[in-house]
Amino acid sequence: MRYLHTMVRVKDLDASLRFYCEGLGLQEMYRMENEKGRFTLVFLAAPGDADKAKERKAPLVELTFNWDPEDYQGGRNFGHLAYQVDDIYAACQRLADLGVTINRPPRDGHMAFVRSPDGISVELLQDGHLEPAEPWVSMPNTGAW
């Protein structure tokens, strides 16, 4: 058995791609549009997984955009996606600069939580160890994470 992908439904494909690609740094590997089914699938990989994703089509995040509007509920009951990052402070700053709320700041230099535009919880974990640093140390949690 091997991990293939995680699928999340998105309401606004452009906003989601901005979050996952510009904010988190994932790379679009490929996409499929199905006119009959009225949906678009976009498959993303973390930079460190891109070669493997090209070769094996895994590990990936699949963004499913249904062309007909739907209201998705329960992002918190999905759980979360988790990504290891080289510099958690830089990753959080990049997301904050895009207007993303840092729900659980990286006060310990190790872990943070943010949410996608569709309410999917995303955990960021530092590769290695960074010393606690401001402004993150003083930031309180915001909302559900």
ZISUL-V370676 format. One record per backbone hydrogen bond with DSSP energy under -1.0 kcal/mol. CO is the residue of the C=O (numbers start at 1). NH is the residue of the N-H. If there is no record, write none. Layout:
# ZISUL-V370676
co-><CO	CO>
nh-><NH	NH>
This chain:
# ZISUL-V370676
co-><4	6	8	12	13	14	15	16	17	18	19	20	27	30	32	34	34	38	39	40	41	42	43	43	44	45	46	47	49	50	51	52	53	60	61	62	63	64	65	76	81	83	85	87	88	89	90	91	92	93	95	96	101	103	104	105	106	110	112	113	114	116	120	121	122	123	124	125	133	136>
nh-><60	62	64	16	17	18	19	20	21	23	24	26	45	43	41	38	39	67	34	65	32	63	29	30	61	27	49	50	53	54	55	56	57	6	44	8	42	10	40	79	123	125	127	91	92	93	94	95	96	97	100	99	103	142	113	107	109	126	124	104	122	119	116	81	114	83	112	85	137	139>
